[in-house]
Amino acid sequence: MVARMKDTPMLIGGLGMLAAGTFAFRLSGPALRSRIRVPAPVSKLLEVAAVVLLAALVAVTALTSGHGFGGYARAIGVGVGGLLAWRKAPFIVVVLAAAATTALLRLLGVP
């Protein structure tokens, strides 16, 4: 739906509030770092949680399409990219290899 001219101030205000909230949230980390002490086990758990959350995001984004499975070609392409990233290949090589693998498999008829 296209925003009408009368909705523009509200849209700009909402964007400004989101920007200010994001800035305040990001600034709170460095500002409160010296005041709040986090126990070592909790700190380690937060580090692991960040990795798990990122892995889940990658899995959902890379392996699904709409509400279903994205297909075997995409999954294998993501696997090739992950393997190359794990082996510390340059980023451009990882992306191109994953895309080429997926494209080649789809060309061969793999869904």
MMTF fields as JSON, N, C-alpha, C and O atoms, coordinates in Angstrom:
{
  "mmtfVersion": "1.0.0",
  "mmtfProducer": "UNKNOWN",
  "numBonds": 443,
  "numAtoms": 444,
  "numGroups": 111,
  "numChains": 1,
  "numModels": 1,
  "chainsPerModel": [1],
  "groupsPerChain": [111],
  "chainIdList": ["A"],
  "bondAtomList": [4, 2, 8, 6, 12, 10, 16, 14, 20, 18, 24, 22, 28, 26, 32, 30, 36, 34, 40, 38, 44, 42, 48, 46, 52, 50, 56, 54, 60, 58, 64, 62, 68, 66, 72, 70, 76, 74, 80, 78, 84, 82, 88, 86, 92, 90, 96, 94, 100, 98, 104, 102, 108, 106, 112, 110, 116, 114, 120, 118, 124, 122, 128, 126, 132, 130, 136, 134, 140, 138, 144, 142, 148, 146, 152, 150, 156, 154, 160, 158, 164, 162, 168, 166, 172, 170, 176, 174, 180, 178, 184, 182, 188, 186, 192, 190, 196, 194, 200, 198, 204, 202, 208, 206, 212, 210, 216, 214, 220, 218, 224, 222, 228, 226, 232, 230, 236, 234, 240, 238, 244, 242, 248, 246, 252, 250, 256, 254, 260, 258, 264, 262, 268, 266, 272, 270, 276, 274, 280, 278, 284, 282, 288, 286, 292, 290, 296, 294, 300, 298, 304, 302, 308, 306, 312, 310, 316, 314, 320, 318, 324, 322, 328, 326, 332, 330, 336, 334, 340, 338, 344, 342, 348, 346, 352, 350, 356, 354, 360, 358, 364, 362, 368, 366, 372, 370, 376, 374, 380, 378, 384, 382, 388, 386, 392, 390, 396, 394, 400, 398, 404, 402, 408, 406, 412, 410, 416, 414, 420, 418, 424, 422, 428, 426, 432, 430, 436, 434, 440, 438],
  "bondOrderList": [1, 1, 1, 1, 1, 1, 1, 1, 1, 1, 1, 1, 1, 1, 1, 1, 1, 1, 1, 1, 1, 1, 1, 1, 1, 1, 1, 1, 1, 1, 1, 1, 1, 1, 1, 1, 1, 1, 1, 1, 1, 1, 1, 1, 1, 1, 1, 1, 1, 1, 1, 1, 1, 1, 1, 1, 1, 1, 1, 1, 1, 1, 1, 1, 1, 1, 1, 1, 1, 1, 1, 1, 1, 1, 1, 1, 1, 1, 1, 1, 1, 1, 1, 1, 1, 1, 1, 1, 1, 1, 1, 1, 1, 1, 1, 1, 1, 1, 1, 1, 1, 1, 1, 1, 1, 1, 1, 1, 1, 1],
  "groupList": [{"groupName": "MET", "atomNameList": ["N", "CA", "C", "O"], "elementList": ["N", "C", "C", "O"], "formalChargeList": [0, 0, 0, 0], "bondAtomList": [1, 0, 2, 1, 3, 2], "bondOrderList": [1, 1, 2], "singleLetterCode": "M", "chemCompType": "L-PEPTIDE LINKING"}, {"groupName": "VAL", "atomNameList": ["N", "CA", "C", "O"], "elementList": ["N", "C", "C", "O"], "formalChargeList": [0, 0, 0, 0], "bondAtomList": [1, 0, 2, 1, 3, 2], "bondOrderList": [1, 1, 2], "singleLetterCode": "V", "chemCompType": "L-PEPTIDE LINKING"}, {"groupName": "ALA", "atomNameList": ["N", "CA", "C", "O"], "elementList": ["N", "C", "C", "O"], "formalChargeList": [0, 0, 0, 0], "bondAtomList": [1, 0, 2, 1, 3, 2], "bondOrderList": [1, 1, 2], "singleLetterCode": "A", "chemCompType": "L-PEPTIDE LINKING"}, {"groupName": "ARG", "atomNameList": ["N", "CA", "C", "O"], "elementList": ["N", "C", "C", "O"], "formalChargeList": [0, 0, 0, 0], "bondAtomList": [1, 0, 2, 1, 3, 2], "bondOrderList": [1, 1, 2], "singleLetterCode": "R", "chemCompType": "L-PEPTIDE LINKING"}, {"groupName": "LYS", "atomNameList": ["N", "CA", "C", "O"], "elementList": ["N", "C", "C", "O"], "formalChargeList": [0, 0, 0, 0], "bondAtomList": [1, 0, 2, 1, 3, 2], "bondOrderList": [1, 1, 2], "singleLetterCode": "K", "chemCompType": "L-PEPTIDE LINKING"}, {"groupName": "ASP", "atomNameList": ["N", "CA", "C", "O"], "elementList": ["N", "C", "C", "O"], "formalChargeList": [0, 0, 0, 0], "bondAtomList": [1, 0, 2, 1, 3, 2], "bondOrderList": [1, 1, 2], "singleLetterCode": "D", "chemCompType": "L-PEPTIDE LINKING"}, {"groupName": "THR", "atomNameList": ["N", "CA", "C", "O"], "elementList": ["N", "C", "C", "O"], "formalChargeList": [0, 0, 0, 0], "bondAtomList": [1, 0, 2, 1, 3, 2], "bondOrderList": [1, 1, 2], "singleLetterCode": "T", "chemCompType": "L-PEPTIDE LINKING"}, {"groupName": "PRO", "atomNameList": ["N", "CA", "C", "O"], "elementList": ["N", "C", "C", "O"], "formalChargeList": [0, 0, 0, 0], "bondAtomList": [1, 0, 2, 1, 3, 2], "bondOrderList": [1, 1, 2], "singleLetterCode": "P", "chemCompType": "L-PEPTIDE LINKING"}, {"groupName": "LEU", "atomNameList": ["N", "CA", "C", "O"], "elementList": ["N", "C", "C", "O"], "formalChargeList": [0, 0, 0, 0], "bondAtomList": [1, 0, 2, 1, 3, 2], "bondOrderList": [1, 1, 2], "singleLetterCode": "L", "chemCompType": "L-PEPTIDE LINKING"}, {"groupName": "ILE", "atomNameList": ["N", "CA", "C", "O"], "elementList": ["N", "C", "C", "O"], "formalChargeList": [0, 0, 0, 0], "bondAtomList": [1, 0, 2, 1, 3, 2], "bondOrderList": [1, 1, 2], "singleLetterCode": "I", "chemCompType": "L-PEPTIDE LINKING"}, {"groupName": "GLY", "atomNameList": ["N", "CA", "C", "O"], "elementList": ["N", "C", "C", "O"], "formalChargeList": [0, 0, 0, 0], "bondAtomList": [1, 0, 2, 1, 3, 2], "bondOrderList": [1, 1, 2], "singleLetterCode": "G", "chemCompType": "PEPTIDE LINKING"}, {"groupName": "PHE", "atomNameList": ["N", "CA", "C", "O"], "elementList": ["N", "C", "C", "O"], "formalChargeList": [0, 0, 0, 0], "bondAtomList": [1, 0, 2, 1, 3, 2], "bondOrderList": [1, 1, 2], "singleLetterCode": "F", "chemCompType": "L-PEPTIDE LINKING"}, {"groupName": "SER", "atomNameList": ["N", "CA", "C", "O"], "elementList": ["N", "C", "C", "O"], "formalChargeList": [0, 0, 0, 0], "bondAtomList": [1, 0, 2, 1, 3, 2], "bondOrderList": [1, 1, 2], "singleLetterCode": "S", "chemCompType": "L-PEPTIDE LINKING"}, {"groupName": "GLU", "atomNameList": ["N", "CA", "C", "O"], "elementList": ["N", "C", "C", "O"], "formalChargeList": [0, 0, 0, 0], "bondAtomList": [1, 0, 2, 1, 3, 2], "bondOrderList": [1, 1, 2], "singleLetterCode": "E", "chemCompType": "L-PEPTIDE LINKING"}, {"groupName": "HIS", "atomNameList": ["N", "CA", "C", "O"], "elementList": ["N", "C", "C", "O"], "formalChargeList": [0, 0, 0, 0], "bondAtomList": [1, 0, 2, 1, 3, 2], "bondOrderList": [1, 1, 2], "singleLetterCode": "H", "chemCompType": "L-PEPTIDE LINKING"}, {"groupName": "TYR", "atomNameList": ["N", "CA", "C", "O"], "elementList": ["N", "C", "C", "O"], "formalChargeList": [0, 0, 0, 0], "bondAtomList": [1, 0, 2, 1, 3, 2], "bondOrderList": [1, 1, 2], "singleLetterCode": "Y", "chemCompType": "L-PEPTIDE LINKING"}, {"groupName": "TRP", "atomNameList": ["N", "CA", "C", "O"], "elementList": ["N", "C", "C", "O"], "formalChargeList": [0, 0, 0, 0], "bondAtomList": [1, 0, 2, 1, 3, 2], "bondOrderList": [1, 1, 2], "singleLetterCode": "W", "chemCompType": "L-PEPTIDE LINKING"}],
  "groupTypeList": [0, 1, 2, 3, 0, 4, 5, 6, 7, 0, 8, 9, 10, 10, 8, 10, 0, 8, 2, 2, 10, 6, 11, 2, 11, 3, 8, 12, 10, 7, 2, 8, 3, 12, 3, 9, 3, 1, 7, 2, 7, 1, 12, 4, 8, 8, 13, 1, 2, 2, 1, 1, 8, 8, 2, 2, 8, 1, 2, 1, 6, 2, 8, 6, 12, 10, 14, 10, 11, 10, 10, 15, 2, 3, 2, 9, 10, 1, 10, 1, 10, 10, 8, 8, 2, 16, 3, 4, 2, 7, 11, 9, 1, 1, 1, 8, 2, 2, 2, 2, 6, 6, 2, 8, 8, 3, 8, 8, 10, 1, 7],
  "groupIdList": [1, 2, 3, 4, 5, 6, 7, 8, 9, 10, 11, 12, 13, 14, 15, 16, 17, 18, 19, 20, 21, 22, 23, 24, 25, 26, 27, 28, 29, 30, 31, 32, 33, 34, 35, 36, 37, 38, 39, 40, 41, 42, 43, 44, 45, 46, 47, 48, 49, 50, 51, 52, 53, 54, 55, 56, 57, 58, 59, 60, 61, 62, 63, 64, 65, 66, 67, 68, 69, 70, 71, 72, 73, 74, 75, 76, 77, 78, 79, 80, 81, 82, 83, 84, 85, 86, 87, 88, 89, 90, 91, 92, 93, 94, 95, 96, 97, 98, 99, 100, 101, 102, 103, 104, 105, 106, 107, 108, 109, 110, 111],
  "secStructList": [7, 7, 7, 7, 4, 4, 4, 2, 2, 2, 2, 2, 2, 2, 2, 2, 2, 2, 2, 2, 2, 2, 2, 2, 2, 2, 2, 2, 2, 2, 2, 2, 6, 6, 6, 7, 7, 7, 7, 2, 2, 2, 2, 2, 2, 2, 2, 2, 2, 2, 2, 2, 2, 2, 2, 2, 2, 2, 2, 2, 2, 2, 2, 3, 3, 6, 6, 3, 3, 7, 7, 2, 2, 2, 2, 2, 2, 2, 2, 2, 2, 2, 2, 2, 2, 2, 6, 6, 7, 7, 2, 2, 2, 2, 2, 2, 2, 2, 2, 2, 2, 2, 2, 2, 2, 2, 2, 6, 6, 7, 7],
  "xCoordList": [0.834, 0.0, 0.878, 1.86, 0.558, 1.33, 0.871, -0.327, 1.841, 1.512, 0.983, 1.528, -0.087, -0.631, 0.136, 0.821, 0.026, 0.764, 0.435, 1.307, -0.806, -1.16, -0.513, -0.395, -0.096, 0.557, 2.057, 2.706, 2.621, 4.064, 4.65, 5.662, 4.055, 4.637, 4.661, 5.61, 3.615, 3.571, 4.664, 5.303, 4.869, 5.901, 7.289, 8.111, 7.545, 8.846, 9.046, 10.147, 7.99, 8.086, 8.396, 9.227, 7.719, 7.977, 9.394, 10.044, 9.878, 11.262, 12.249, 13.249, 11.966, 12.843, 12.882, 13.941, 11.702, 11.652, 12.398, 13.109, 12.234, 12.968, 14.47, 15.238, 14.889, 16.313, 16.855, 17.931, 16.123, 16.575, 16.633, 17.577, 15.621, 15.621, 16.768, 17.401, 17.033, 18.152, 19.475, 20.33, 19.642, 20.877, 21.046, 22.139, 19.974, 20.057, 20.379, 21.174, 19.769, 20.019, 21.473, 22.107, 22.0, 23.387, 24.367, 25.442, 24.02, 24.888, 24.91, 25.893, 23.846, 23.766, 24.824, 25.266, 25.234, 26.258, 27.571, 28.017, 28.21, 29.452, 29.262, 30.155, 28.109, 27.892, 27.75, 28.21, 27.128, 26.896, 27.933, 27.883, 28.857, 29.839, 30.652, 30.912, 31.053, 31.885, 31.06, 31.626, 29.745, 28.89, 28.277, 27.94, 28.135, 27.476, 28.497, 29.224, 28.541, 29.433, 28.629, 27.653, 29.043, 28.381, 29.291, 30.471, 28.757, 29.584, 30.131, 29.52, 31.272, 31.947, 31.065, 31.025, 30.358, 29.506, 28.4, 28.078, 27.83, 26.779, 27.372, 26.753, 28.555, 29.225, 29.503, 29.289, 29.977, 30.242, 28.941, 28.912, 27.869, 26.572, 26.053, 25.469, 26.255, 25.823, 26.6, 26.032, 27.886, 28.684, 28.176, 28.034, 27.907, 27.404, 26.008, 25.689, 25.181, 23.827, 23.847, 23.006, 24.792, 24.887, 25.227, 24.679, 26.118, 26.49, 25.314, 25.052, 24.605, 23.458, 22.35, 21.726, 22.108, 21.086, 21.442, 20.578, 22.7, 23.136, 23.018, 22.584, 23.392, 23.272, 21.812, 21.501, 20.924, 19.499, 18.964, 18.168, 19.388, 18.966, 19.433, 18.675, 20.684, 21.217, 20.45, 20.111, 20.173, 19.461, 18.066, 17.657, 17.338, 15.97, 15.965, 15.164, 16.853, 16.886, 17.367, 16.821, 18.366, 18.986, 18.244, 18.302, 17.561, 16.992, 15.485, 14.914, 14.832, 13.393, 13.02, 13.751, 11.877, 11.321, 9.824, 9.106, 9.365, 7.966, 7.75, 8.384, 6.848, 6.559, 7.084, 6.728, 7.929, 8.387, 9.885, 10.615, 10.298, 11.71, 12.141, 11.397, 13.332, 13.822, 14.366, 14.621, 14.547, 15.041, 16.442, 17.199, 16.767, 18.067, 19.209, 20.301, 18.978, 20.046, 20.498, 21.696, 19.545, 19.889, 20.616, 21.602, 20.141, 20.768, 22.209, 23.099, 22.437, 23.795, 24.682, 25.851, 24.138, 24.893, 25.304, 26.436, 24.38, 24.701, 25.768, 26.669, 25.663, 26.68, 28.061, 29.054, 28.128, 29.417, 29.974, 31.162, 29.106, 29.549, 30.037, 31.053, 29.302, 29.711, 31.033, 31.869, 31.215, 32.471, 33.651, 34.7, 33.473, 34.547, 34.821, 35.971, 33.755, 33.953, 34.7, 35.568, 34.36, 35.042, 36.521, 37.375, 36.813, 38.205, 38.914, 40.042, 38.23, 38.78, 39.091, 40.102, 38.221, 38.351, 37.939, 37.175, 38.431, 38.007, 36.485, 35.872, 35.904, 34.45, 33.886, 32.863, 34.534, 34.03, 34.028, 33.137, 35.014, 35.072, 33.921, 33.299, 33.636, 32.538, 31.208, 30.426, 30.964, 29.691, 29.557, 28.524, 30.609, 30.542, 30.422, 29.682, 31.129, 31.049, 29.659, 29.116, 29.088, 27.743, 26.716, 25.85, 26.811, 25.866, 26.04, 25.058, 27.277, 27.533, 27.054, 26.496, 27.264, 26.801, 25.283, 24.739, 24.604, 23.145, 22.644, 21.73, 23.251, 22.825, 23.069, 22.215, 24.206, 24.52, 23.549, 23.082, 23.255, 22.322, 20.919, 20.229, 20.497, 19.184, 19.163, 18.149, 20.276, 20.379, 20.266, 19.718, 20.787, 20.704, 19.35, 19.114, 18.471, 17.12, 16.897, 15.833, 17.883, 17.703, 16.821, 17.129, 15.744, 14.852, 15.478, 14.846],
  "yCoordList": [-1.172, 0.0, 1.234, 1.288, 2.205, 3.435, 4.403, 4.598, 5.012, 5.984, 7.266, 7.761, 7.793, 9.052, 10.2, 10.013, 11.389, 12.549, 12.88, 13.34, 12.655, 12.975, 12.016, 12.342, 10.845, 9.864, 10.093, 9.477, 10.961, 11.164, 11.633, 11.078, 12.642, 13.046, 11.909, 11.779, 11.091, 9.97, 8.946, 8.395, 8.701, 7.771, 8.28, 7.519, 9.545, 10.133, 10.113, 9.836, 10.405, 10.356, 8.948, 8.757, 7.968, 6.574, 6.149, 5.483, 6.532, 6.204, 6.877, 6.276, 8.125, 8.842, 8.182, 8.07, 7.74, 7.072, 5.732, 5.391, 4.978, 3.721, 3.958, 3.218, 4.992, 5.306, 5.702, 5.252, 6.539, 6.961, 5.784, 5.666, 4.906, 3.737, 2.789, 2.256, 2.58, 1.72, 2.313, 1.599, 3.616, 4.273, 4.162, 3.861, 4.403, 4.32, 2.903, 2.709, 1.914, 0.519, 0.145, -0.517, 0.566, 0.245, 1.008, 0.495, 2.216, 3.02, 2.495, 2.695, 1.827, 1.352, 0.29, 0.184, -0.49, -1.513, -0.914, -1.238, -0.043, 0.571, 1.447, 1.525, 2.102, 2.999, 2.22, 2.683, 1.065, 0.286, -0.804, -1.486, -0.979, -2.07, -2.016, -3.052, -0.821, -0.709, -0.771, -0.983, -0.594, -0.572, -1.924, -2.183, -2.773, -4.061, -5.184, -5.254, -6.05, -7.199, -8.452, -8.77, -9.151, -10.381, -11.539, -11.546, -12.516, -13.664, -14.393, -14.373, -15.023, -15.703, -16.769, -16.828, -17.611, -18.609, -17.964, -18.46, -16.867, -16.183, -15.568, -15.618, -14.99, -14.405, -15.467, -15.231, -16.628, -17.716, -18.196, -18.481, -18.286, -18.704, -17.705, -18.112, -16.417, -15.402, -15.5, -15.301, -15.804, -15.978, -17.166, -17.077, -18.272, -19.467, -19.197, -19.64, -18.479, -18.183, -17.34, -17.527, -16.423, -15.598, -16.452, -16.235, -17.411, -18.306, -19.187, -19.381, -19.719, -20.582, -19.789, -20.289, -18.57, -17.737, -17.422, -17.462, -17.111, -16.838, -18.086, -17.996, -19.234, -20.488, -20.804, -21.264, -20.565, -20.802, -19.853, -20.257, -18.612, -17.64, -18.053, -17.975, -18.493, -18.947, -20.163, -20.247, -21.103, -22.325, -22.011, -22.523, -21.184, -20.869, -20.083, -20.364, -19.103, -18.279, -19.057, -18.9, -19.882, -20.563, -21.819, -22.194, -22.465, -23.771, -23.777, -24.819, -22.64, -22.597, -21.584, -20.632, -21.819, -20.902, -20.82, -21.81, -19.657, -19.537, -20.281, -19.984, -21.254, -22.035, -23.458, -24.306, -23.726, -25.099, -25.183, -24.193, -26.385, -26.678, -26.021, -26.051, -25.428, -24.712, -25.606, -25.128, -26.858, -27.791, -28.286, -27.657, -29.423, -30.04, -29.251, -29.2, -28.635, -27.868, -26.717, -26.472, -26.012, -24.905, -25.414, -24.815, -26.509, -27.058, -27.493, -27.253, -28.125, -28.557, -27.346, -27.337, -26.323, -25.091, -24.418, -23.955, -24.368, -23.809, -24.657, -24.126, -25.96, -26.847, -26.614, -26.582, -26.451, -26.163, -24.832, -24.723, -23.823, -22.531, -22.62, -22.026, -23.368, -23.543, -24.267, -23.908, -25.294, -26.038, -25.142, -25.174, -24.351, -23.448, -22.357, -21.975, -21.854, -20.841, -21.444, -20.797, -22.683, -23.36, -23.567, -23.504, -23.815, -23.995, -22.664, -22.632, -21.554, -20.198, -19.751, -19.093, -20.111, -19.635, -18.166, -17.718, -17.411, -16.01, -15.921, -16.811, -14.853, -14.692, -14.799, -15.45, -14.176, -14.202, -15.626, -15.995, -16.415, -17.819, -18.601, -19.428, -18.344, -19.025, -18.728, -19.638, -17.459, -17.06, -17.624, -18.189, -17.466, -17.948, -19.468, -19.983, -20.19, -21.645, -22.125, -23.059, -21.488, -21.868, -21.591, -22.424, -20.429, -20.08, -20.993, -21.445, -21.261, -22.123, -23.548, -24.182, -24.05, -25.397, -25.48, -26.416, -24.494, -24.486, -24.387, -25.109, -23.484, -23.31, -24.568, -24.963, -25.191, -26.404, -27.54, -28.254, -27.698, -28.747, -28.486, -29.416, -27.223, -26.903, -27.122, -27.544, -26.837, -27.082, -28.575, -28.974, -29.387, -30.843, -31.415, -32.616, -30.569, -31.001, -31.336, -31.84, -31.067, -31.309, -30.186, -29.01, -30.532, -29.475, -28.668, -27.752],
  "zCoordList": [0.0, 0.0, 0.0, 0.74, -0.794, -0.909, 0.164, 0.37, 0.85, 1.89, 1.26, 0.274, 1.843, 1.372, 2.005, 3.01, 1.422, 1.906, 3.355, 4.092, 3.779, 5.157, 6.155, 7.337, 5.696, 6.567, 6.683, 7.529, 5.856, 5.818, 7.154, 7.581, 7.845, 9.141, 10.156, 10.93, 10.148, 11.082, 10.744, 11.641, 9.464, 9.02, 9.407, 9.917, 9.17, 9.517, 11.026, 11.502, 11.783, 13.25, 13.743, 14.632, 13.156, 13.544, 13.225, 14.031, 12.048, 11.686, 12.628, 13.021, 12.988, 13.926, 15.292, 15.91, 15.767, 17.066, 17.031, 17.977, 15.944, 15.818, 15.772, 16.386, 15.043, 14.962, 16.328, 16.722, 17.053, 18.384, 19.35, 20.132, 19.298, 20.173, 19.865, 20.776, 18.588, 18.193, 18.658, 19.182, 18.467, 18.895, 20.411, 20.89, 21.167, 22.63, 23.08, 23.999, 22.442, 22.8, 22.533, 23.355, 21.384, 21.049, 21.93, 22.239, 22.336, 23.19, 24.618, 25.332, 25.047, 26.427, 26.74, 27.884, 25.748, 25.996, 26.477, 27.578, 25.683, 26.148, 27.392, 28.236, 27.508, 28.646, 29.958, 31.002, 29.915, 31.138, 31.375, 32.398, 30.46, 30.566, 31.854, 32.467, 32.268, 33.473, 34.748, 35.821, 34.675, 35.858, 36.2, 37.355, 35.21, 35.432, 35.284, 34.293, 36.275, 36.239, 35.912, 36.592, 34.875, 34.471, 34.873, 34.523, 35.602, 35.992, 34.757, 33.689, 34.921, 33.806, 33.141, 31.912, 33.905, 33.233, 32.376, 31.297, 32.861, 32.1, 30.847, 29.784, 30.952, 29.796, 28.732, 27.543, 29.16, 28.224, 27.578, 26.38, 28.365, 27.847, 26.807, 25.803, 27.033, 26.078, 24.771, 23.697, 24.85, 23.635, 22.816, 21.597, 23.5, 22.814, 22.252, 21.149, 22.999, 22.547, 21.275, 20.396, 21.171, 19.967, 18.751, 17.67, 18.917, 17.808, 17.415, 16.228, 18.4, 18.126, 17.426, 16.491, 17.87, 17.24, 15.791, 14.916, 15.536, 14.171, 13.301, 12.153, 13.825, 13.068, 12.754, 11.655, 13.702, 13.459, 12.399, 11.551, 12.436, 11.428, 10.039, 9.072, 9.945, 8.658, 8.17, 6.99, 9.057, 8.656, 8.147, 7.105, 8.863, 8.45, 7.144, 6.253, 7.026, 5.829, 4.616, 3.524, 4.791, 3.655, 3.224, 2.053, 4.131, 3.808, 3.606, 3.287, 3.783, 3.589, 2.514, 2.241, 1.924, 0.934, 1.209, 1.067, 1.596, 2.005, 3.306, 4.319, 3.271, 4.481, 4.391, 5.209, 3.4, 3.228, 2.972, 3.024, 2.698, 2.439, 1.132, 0.152, 1.107, -0.068, -1.162, -2.267, -0.898, -1.904, -1.596, -0.856, -2.18, -1.921, -2.544, -1.978, -3.696, -4.347, -3.463, -3.32, -2.873, -1.981, -0.742, -0.311, -0.171, 1.027, 0.748, 1.564, -0.39, -0.734, -1.005, -0.62, -1.666, -1.901, -0.599, -0.461, 0.354, 1.674, 2.363, 3.013, 2.218, 2.802, 2.209, 2.936, 0.882, 0.234, 0.741, 1.048, 0.826, 1.349, 2.786, 3.146, 3.604, 5.0, 5.138, 5.966, 4.315, 4.339, 3.946, 4.589, 2.896, 2.469, 3.497, 3.716, 4.13, 5.178, 6.364, 6.95, 6.715, 7.808, 7.483, 8.367, 6.202, 5.771, 5.528, 5.037, 5.884, 5.812, 4.384, 4.137, 3.457, 2.076, 2.032, 2.886, 1.055, 0.927, 0.725, 0.135, 1.216, 1.194, -0.22, -0.429, -1.176, -2.543, -3.099, -3.864, -2.718, -3.143, -2.52, -3.187, -1.251, -0.56, -1.254, -1.533, -1.526, -2.135, -3.547, -3.905, -4.342, -5.722, -5.796, -6.635, -4.94, -4.947, -4.524, -5.114, -3.508, -3.062, -4.157, -4.426, -4.782, -5.85, -7.058, -7.646, -7.422, -8.573, -8.319, -9.215, -7.121, -6.777, -6.872, -7.458, -6.291, -6.335, -7.772, -8.17, -8.55, -9.947, -10.769, -11.564, -10.589, -11.338, -10.996, -11.883, -9.715, -9.306, -9.849, -10.264, -9.845, -10.393, -11.905, -12.46, -12.566, -14.002, -14.299, -15.327, -13.396, -13.565, -13.141, -13.276, -12.635, -12.291, -10.831, -10.471, -9.978, -8.549, -7.987, -8.181, -7.303, -6.785, -5.657, -5.129]
}
